[in-house]
């Protein structure tokens, strides 16, 4: 159980950092393509979405591995 909990914590942190990087890449690309800063509404919450998604996928993968 400790391994699953530690893996989920690592997945949440990695997903959050990946979400920040991805949202910045999207924002910079949109700025260059449209020649003005454009803010897509869902990009603001991308780090949270990716953190939750990575935690769920990690839990499912480790749970299926135990069975």
C-alpha positions as a Markdown table, in Angstrom:
| # | Residue | x | y | z |
|---|---|---|---|---|
| 1 | Unk | 0.0 | 0.0 | 0.0 |
| 2 | Unk | 2.9 | 2.4 | 0.7 |
| 3 | Unk | 4.2 | 1.8 | -2.9 |
| 4 | Unk | 0.9 | 2.8 | -4.4 |
| 5 | Unk | 0.6 | 5.9 | -2.2 |
| 6 | Unk | 4.1 | 7.0 | -3.0 |
| 7 | Unk | 3.5 | 6.4 | -6.7 |
| 8 | Unk | 0.3 | 8.4 | -6.7 |
| 9 | Unk | 2.0 | 11.3 | -4.9 |
| 10 | Unk | 4.8 | 11.3 | -7.4 |
| 11 | Unk | 2.3 | 11.1 | -10.3 |
| 12 | Unk | 0.4 | 14.1 | -8.9 |
| 13 | Unk | 3.5 | 16.2 | -8.7 |
| 14 | Unk | 4.8 | 15.1 | -12.1 |
| 15 | Unk | 1.4 | 15.7 | -13.7 |
| 16 | Unk | 1.2 | 19.2 | -12.1 |
| 17 | Unk | 4.6 | 20.1 | -13.3 |
| 18 | Unk | 3.9 | 18.7 | -16.8 |
| 19 | Unk | 0.6 | 20.6 | -16.9 |
| 20 | Unk | 2.4 | 23.9 | -16.1 |
| 21 | Unk | 5.0 | 23.2 | -18.9 |
| 22 | Unk | 2.3 | 22.2 | -21.4 |
| 23 | Unk | 0.1 | 25.2 | -20.6 |
| 24 | Unk | 3.0 | 27.6 | -21.1 |
| 25 | Unk | 3.9 | 25.9 | -24.4 |
| 26 | Unk | 0.3 | 26.4 | -25.5 |
| 27 | Unk | 0.3 | 30.0 | -24.4 |
| 28 | Unk | 3.5 | 30.8 | -26.2 |
| 29 | Unk | 2.4 | 29.1 | -29.3 |
| 30 | Unk | -0.9 | 30.9 | -29.3 |
| 31 | Unk | 0.9 | 34.2 | -28.8 |
| 32 | Unk | 3.2 | 33.6 | -31.8 |
| 33 | Unk | 0.4 | 32.4 | -34.0 |
| 34 | Unk | -2.2 | 35.0 | -33.3 |
| 35 | Unk | 0.3 | 37.9 | -32.6 |
| 36 | Unk | -1.3 | 38.8 | -29.3 |
| 37 | Unk | -1.7 | 37.1 | -26.0 |
| 38 | Unk | -4.7 | 34.9 | -26.1 |
| 39 | Unk | -5.9 | 33.0 | -23.2 |
| 40 | Unk | -7.8 | 29.8 | -23.7 |
| 41 | Unk | -10.1 | 29.2 | -20.7 |
| 42 | Unk | -9.3 | 25.5 | -20.1 |
| 43 | Unk | -5.5 | 26.0 | -20.3 |
| 44 | Unk | -5.6 | 27.8 | -16.9 |
| 45 | Unk | -6.7 | 24.6 | -15.2 |
| 46 | Unk | -4.5 | 22.2 | -17.3 |
| 47 | Unk | -2.0 | 21.5 | -14.4 |
| 48 | Unk | -4.9 | 20.4 | -12.1 |
| 49 | Unk | -6.4 | 18.2 | -14.9 |
| 50 | Unk | -3.1 | 16.5 | -15.6 |
| 51 | Unk | -2.3 | 15.9 | -12.0 |
| 52 | Unk | -5.6 | 14.2 | -11.3 |
| 53 | Unk | -5.4 | 12.3 | -14.6 |
| 54 | Unk | -1.9 | 11.0 | -13.9 |
| 55 | Unk | -2.9 | 10.0 | -10.3 |
| 56 | Unk | -5.9 | 8.0 | -11.6 |
| 57 | Unk | -3.9 | 6.3 | -14.3 |
| 58 | Unk | -1.2 | 5.4 | -11.9 |
| 59 | Unk | -3.6 | 4.0 | -9.4 |
| 60 | Unk | -5.4 | 1.9 | -12.1 |
| 61 | Unk | -2.1 | 0.6 | -13.5 |
| 62 | Unk | -0.7 | -0.4 | -10.1 |
| 63 | Unk | -4.0 | -1.9 | -9.0 |
| 64 | Unk | -4.3 | -4.0 | -12.1 |
| 65 | Unk | -0.7 | -5.1 | -11.7 |
| 66 | Unk | -1.5 | -6.5 | -8.2 |
| 67 | Unk | -4.4 | -8.5 | -9.3 |
